[in-house]
């Protein structure tokens, strides 16, 4: 006999987390939750393309520079303040908790901040302008020598000499290692879309699918962190939602894959009053701890008013997180003597503390089985019914430039272009036209 698990309505207005190993049922759980909010506004990380294929409505948006259906976006559309620059730089080059020497990452952030400061003052800049600068040491040094404000962030790491020294080259190398592939992909698109304006609009209920088809996901993760940071920052800057009508979901499947999104902790602690809801999934607590640290991990878990726990290797720690209960244990003792009147007995009861759910019970969960801890007082065990879903959209429509074989005519043409190519000094005179 099948029964329906009634999900408390108030729980849908709070943050929800899914924990479980690969194949345990997280995706099924997330998809079935999605069904309840199909018409709600979302920014969604689609790490495998499944949501795009099965849940995207016709008017919903896709952001993926490697997909032909992508919206056109110029990163400078969403840079209005110095804080915007700080958030974008932090998203492009996040903290690495595993590093023992953060100098080069910090230096790369400072240099990138200087580049953004310089370009943000110029008219008509776009993604291609940014790509041109970050890949040209000469243009970067031009900024150092000609923009005092940008120079204050860059000079200590690059100097002002005509040639970069070894350390300065390492700083630029670190910067490109973090953002090179991402900004090259971004340089191929342009447009008027603004994540800030989308966030503020009460009429625009379209969802944004940050498409992460497996072959391109790693390249685009820095860009998707930027998108989430911009939307989160804009939402958190808005007045509290006193009407209860504002609703914006941050649907962060496989959250640790994004690496550190600095606004996630703020979203978990502050977004509810703004109408923000965070739905996330992780495979293990260790993954979350490695990215956000122990304190950050517990903040995320503690502010998740509902947790769906599937089979996972973190069973022992989850046993503690799910809590304990006091139970009364009764014991009986009897004594016998050589005479009938010498027989006796006693009864006693003792309070003991035991886990609500044993680690062994979590480890033995079958696929699609889970424990749910929500705002209701009891922890419930249940099992999802598998729902197959037909694809109504292509997962991925590639827009990836193919390598063209060089012909003899091409080589002759390149030789002619080389003769007519302007020098770096000539190009410097026109940098303001970027």
C-alpha positions in Angstrom: 0.0 0.0 0.0 1.4 3.4 -1.1 1.1 6.5 1.0 1.8 10.1 0.2 4.3 12.0 2.3 2.8 15.4 3.1 5.4 18.1 2.9 4.7 21.0 5.3 3.8 24.1 3.3 6.0 26.3 5.5 9.0 24.2 4.7 8.8 25.2 1.0 9.5 28.8 2.0 12.8 27.8 3.6 16.1 26.3 2.5 16.2 22.6 1.6 19.2 20.3 1.3 19.7 16.9 -0.3 22.6 14.6 0.9 23.5 11.3 -0.7 25.9 9.4 -2.8 25.8 9.0 -6.5 22.8 6.9 -7.6 21.0 7.0 -4.2 18.1 9.1 -5.5 19.0 12.8 -5.0 18.2 13.8 -8.6 14.8 12.0 -8.4 14.1 13.9 -5.2 15.1 17.3 -6.6 13.1 16.7 -9.8 10.0 15.8 -7.9 10.5 18.9 -5.7 10.9 21.0 -8.9 7.5 19.8 -10.1 6.0 21.8 -7.2 7.8 25.0 -8.3 7.8 24.7 -12.1 6.4 28.2 -12.5 8.6 29.8 -9.8 11.5 32.0 -10.7 14.9 30.2 -10.5 18.5 30.5 -11.2 19.6 26.9 -11.7 22.9 25.1 -12.1 22.2 22.2 -14.5 25.3 20.1 -14.1 24.2 17.3 -16.5 21.7 19.0 -18.7 18.8 17.0 -17.3 16.8 20.0 -16.1 17.2 21.7 -19.5 16.1 18.6 -21.3 13.1 17.8 -19.2 12.0 20.9 -17.2 12.8 24.0 -19.2 9.7 25.8 -20.5 9.7 27.6 -23.8 10.2 31.1 -22.5 12.9 30.1 -19.9 16.5 31.3 -20.5 19.7 29.4 -21.1 23.1 30.9 -20.2 26.0 28.9 -21.7 28.4 30.5 -24.1 29.0 27.1 -25.7 25.3 26.6 -26.5 23.6 28.2 -29.5 20.5 29.0 -27.4 22.4 31.2 -24.9 21.3 34.7 -23.9 23.6 37.5 -24.9 25.3 39.0 -21.9 28.0 41.6 -21.5 29.7 41.3 -18.1 30.0 45.1 -17.9 26.1 45.3 -18.0 26.2 44.3 -14.3 29.1 46.4 -13.1 27.9 49.6 -11.5 30.0 49.8 -8.3 33.4 48.8 -6.9 31.6 46.2 -4.8 30.3 44.6 -8.1 33.9 44.3 -9.2 35.0 42.7 -5.9 32.2 40.1 -6.1 33.0 39.2 -9.7 36.7 38.9 -9.1 36.1 36.7 -6.0 33.8 34.5 -8.1 36.3 34.2 -11.0 39.2 33.4 -8.7 37.8 31.9 -5.5 39.6 31.1 -2.3 41.4 27.8 -2.4 41.2 26.2 1.1 43.8 23.6 0.2 46.6 26.0 -0.7 49.4 26.8 1.7 50.6 29.8 -0.2 47.9 32.2 -1.4 50.1 34.9 -2.7 49.7 34.2 -6.4 45.9 33.8 -6.1 45.7 37.1 -4.1 48.0 38.9 -6.6 45.9 37.6 -9.5 42.8 39.0 -8.0 44.4 42.4 -7.5 45.5 42.5 -11.1 42.1 41.4 -12.4 40.4 44.0 -10.2 42.7 46.7 -11.7 41.8 45.6 -15.2 38.0 45.7 -14.4 38.4 49.2 -12.8 40.1 50.5 -15.9 37.7 49.0 -18.4 34.6 49.9 -16.4 35.4 53.6 -17.0 35.5 53.2 -20.7 32.6 53.5 -23.1 31.6 50.7 -25.3 33.6 47.9 -23.6 32.5 44.4 -23.9 33.5 40.8 -23.2 35.9 40.8 -26.2 37.6 43.9 -24.7 38.2 42.1 -21.5 39.6 39.1 -23.2 42.0 41.3 -25.3 43.4 42.9 -22.2 43.8 39.9 -19.9 45.8 38.1 -22.7 48.1 41.0 -23.5 50.9 41.8 -21.1 51.6 45.0 -23.0 48.0 46.3 -22.5 48.1 45.3 -18.9 51.3 47.3 -18.4 49.7 50.2 -20.2 47.0 50.3 -17.6 49.5 50.2 -14.8 51.3 53.2 -16.2 48.3 55.3 -17.2 45.5 54.7 -14.6 46.5 55.7 -11.1 43.5 54.0 -9.5 44.0 50.7 -11.3 47.7 50.9 -10.7 47.2 51.0 -6.9 46.0 47.3 -7.1 48.4 46.1 -9.8 51.8 47.8 -9.4 53.0 45.9 -6.3 52.6 42.7 -8.2 53.7 43.8 -11.7 55.9 46.8 -11.3 56.1 49.6 -14.0 59.1 48.4 -16.0 58.9 47.9 -19.7 59.4 44.1 -19.2 57.7 41.9 -16.7 60.0 40.0 -14.3 59.6 36.3 -13.6 57.3 36.8 -10.6 55.0 39.2 -12.5 54.7 36.7 -15.3 53.8 34.0 -12.7 51.0 36.3 -11.4 49.6 36.7 -14.9 50.0 33.0 -15.5 48.0 32.3 -12.3 45.3 34.7 -13.4 44.9 33.1 -16.8 45.0 29.6 -15.3 41.9 30.5 -13.3 39.9 32.5 -15.9 41.5 32.1 -19.4 39.2 29.4 -20.8 36.2 31.0 -19.2 36.8 34.5 -20.5 37.7 33.2 -24.0 34.3 31.5 -24.1 32.6 34.7 -22.8 34.3 36.8 -25.4 32.3 35.1 -28.2 29.0 36.4 -26.9 27.5 39.9 -26.3 24.1 41.3 -25.5 21.9 43.5 -23.4 20.8 41.0 -20.8 21.4 42.0 -17.2 21.3 39.5 -14.2 20.6 42.5 -11.9 17.6 43.7 -13.9 16.3 40.1 -14.1 16.5 39.8 -10.3 14.8 43.1 -9.6 11.9 42.5 -12.1 8.7 41.4 -10.5 7.1 40.7 -13.9 9.9 38.6 -15.3 9.2 35.1 -14.0 11.4 33.3 -16.4 14.0 30.9 -15.0 17.7 30.9 -16.0 19.3 27.6 -16.7 23.1 27.7 -16.2 23.8 24.8 -18.5 26.7 22.7 -17.6 26.8 19.8 -20.1 29.6 17.5 -18.9 32.1 18.4 -21.7 32.0 22.1 -20.9 31.1 22.3 -17.2 34.6 22.8 -15.8 35.3 25.6 -18.3 32.2 27.5 -17.4 32.0 27.1 -13.6 33.8 30.4 -12.9 31.2 32.2 -15.1 28.3 30.5 -13.3 29.7 31.5 -9.9 29.7 35.1 -11.3 26.1 34.8 -12.3 25.0 33.4 -8.9 27.0 36.1 -7.1 25.4 38.9 -9.1 21.9 37.6 -8.5 22.5 36.9 -4.8 24.1 40.3 -4.2 21.2 42.1 -6.0 18.5 40.1 -4.0 20.2 40.7 -0.7 20.3 44.5 -1.4 16.6 44.6 -2.0 14.0 45.5 0.8 12.5 42.7 2.8 9.5 41.0 1.1 6.6 42.0 3.3 4.0 40.8 0.8 5.2 37.2 0.6 4.9 37.3 -3.2 8.5 37.5 -4.1 10.1 34.1 -4.7 13.5 33.4 -6.2 15.1 30.0 -6.0 18.8 29.3 -6.1 18.8 25.7 -7.4 22.3 24.6 -6.7 22.7 20.9 -7.7 26.0 19.4 -6.6 26.9 22.6 -4.8 30.6 21.8 -4.0 31.3 21.5 -7.7 30.9 25.3 -8.0 33.8 25.7 -5.6 33.3 28.6 -3.2 30.5 31.0 -3.9 31.0 33.6 -1.2 27.4 34.7 -1.1 26.1 31.2 -0.3 26.5 31.7 3.5 24.7 35.1 3.2 21.9 33.5 1.2 21.4 30.8 3.8 21.3 33.3 6.7 19.7 36.4 5.2 17.8 35.6 2.0 14.5 34.2 3.4 13.3 37.7 4.4 14.0 38.8 0.8 12.1 35.9 -0.8 15.2 33.9 -1.5 15.2 30.1 -1.2 18.2 27.9 -1.6 17.8 24.3 -2.8 21.1 22.4 -2.9 22.5 18.9 -3.1 25.8 17.4 -1.9 27.3 13.9 -2.0 29.2 14.1 1.2 29.7 16.5 4.1 33.5 16.3 3.5 33.0 17.9 0.1 31.1 20.8 1.7 33.6 21.2 4.5 36.6 21.3 2.0 35.0 24.2 0.2 33.4 26.2 3.0 35.3 25.0 6.1 33.8 23.3 9.1 32.1 26.4 10.3 30.6 27.2 6.9 29.4 23.6 6.5 27.5 23.7 9.8 26.0 27.1 9.0 24.7 25.7 5.7 23.3 22.6 7.5 21.9 24.5 10.5 20.0 26.9 8.2 18.6 24.1 6.1 15.2 23.7 7.7 14.6 20.5 5.6 17.2 17.8 4.9 16.6 14.8 2.7 19.2 12.2 3.7 19.9 9.4 1.2 22.5 6.7 1.5 25.9 8.2 2.1 29.4 7.6 3.5 28.8 10.4 6.1 26.5 8.2 8.1 28.3 8.6 11.5 28.3 12.4 11.3 24.7 12.5 10.1 23.7 10.4 13.0 24.8 13.2 15.3 23.3 15.9 13.1 19.9 14.2 13.1 19.9 14.4 16.9 19.2 12.2 19.9 16.3 11.2 22.0 15.8 10.3 25.6 14.3 6.8 26.3 13.3 5.0 29.4 14.8 1.5 29.7 13.2 -0.9 32.2 15.2 -3.6 33.9 14.1 -6.4 36.2 16.1 -8.5 38.6 15.1 -11.6 40.6 16.7 -13.5 43.4 16.1 -17.0 44.6 16.7 -18.5 48.0 16.6 -22.1 49.4 13.2 -21.4 50.8 10.1 -20.2 48.9 9.9 -17.1 51.1 13.4 -16.1 50.2 12.5 -15.4 46.5 12.4 -11.8 45.5 12.6 -9.3 42.6 12.9 -5.7 41.8 12.1 -3.4 38.8 13.9 -0.2 37.8 13.8 2.3 35.0 16.7 4.4 33.7 16.9 7.3 31.3 19.3 6.8 28.4 20.1 8.9 25.3 20.1 7.2 21.9 20.4 8.4 18.3 17.1 9.2 16.5 18.6 7.4 13.5 21.5 5.0 13.6 24.4 5.4 11.2 24.0 1.8 10.2 20.4 2.5 9.2 21.6 5.4 6.9 24.2 3.1 5.4 21.6 0.4 4.7 19.2 2.7 2.8 18.2 1.4 -0.6 18.1 3.5 -3.7 15.3 6.1 -3.5 14.9 5.6 0.3 15.6 8.6 2.5 15.2 10.1 5.9 13.6 13.6 6.1 14.3 16.1 8.9 12.0 19.1 8.5 10.1 21.6 10.6 7.9 18.8 11.8 9.2 17.3 15.1 9.6 13.7 13.8 12.2 12.3 11.5 10.5 10.2 8.8 11.7 7.4 6.6 10.2 7.2 3.2 10.9 6.0 -0.4 10.4 7.9 -3.6 8.5 6.4 -6.5 10.8 6.6 -9.6 9.4 8.9 -12.3 10.8 8.7 -15.8 10.7 12.0 -17.8 10.6 12.5 -21.5 13.1 15.0 -23.0 11.3 18.0 -24.4 14.4 20.0 -25.3 17.9 19.0 -26.5 20.3 18.8 -23.6 23.0 20.7 -25.4 23.2 22.5 -28.8 26.9 23.0 -29.2 28.3 26.3 -30.4 32.0 25.4 -30.1 34.4 26.7 -32.7 36.0 23.9 -34.7 39.7 23.8 -35.7 40.1 24.4 -39.4 43.0 22.8 -41.3 45.4 25.3 -42.8 45.7 25.5 -46.5 48.6 26.9 -48.6 46.5 29.9 -49.5 46.0 30.5 -45.8 49.7 30.5 -45.1 50.3 33.1 -47.9 47.6 35.2 -46.5 49.1 35.1 -43.0 52.4 36.1 -44.4 50.9 39.2 -46.0 49.0 40.1 -42.8 52.3 39.8 -40.8 53.9 42.4 -43.1 51.0 44.8 -42.5 50.5 44.1 -38.8 50.7 47.2 -36.5 53.2 47.3 -33.7 52.3 47.1 -30.0 53.2 50.8 -29.6 50.7 51.7 -32.4 48.1 49.6 -30.7 48.7 51.3 -27.4 47.7 54.6 -28.8 44.2 53.2 -29.6 43.6 51.3 -26.3 41.0 53.8 -25.2 38.9 52.7 -28.1 38.4 49.2 -26.4 
